[in-house]
Amino acid sequence: MTQTNQIRPSNSPWSSPVIIHKKKDGGIRFLVDYRKLNSVTKKDCFPQPTTEE
């Protein structure tokens, strides 16, 4: 896909690598590794409101 310019490499901390994995039954599983993105994402410092609030 990089040869046809459909995708291009990125070193951004906001990008996540994609892996195509073949299942035992012959199907294809599309996997995204979000660990790098989760490491730069800031968590909210306050609790989320509930539906009663």
Secondary structure, DSSP 8 states (H G I E B T S, - for coil): -TTTTSS-----TT---EEEEE-TTS-EEEEE--HHHHHH----SS----TT-
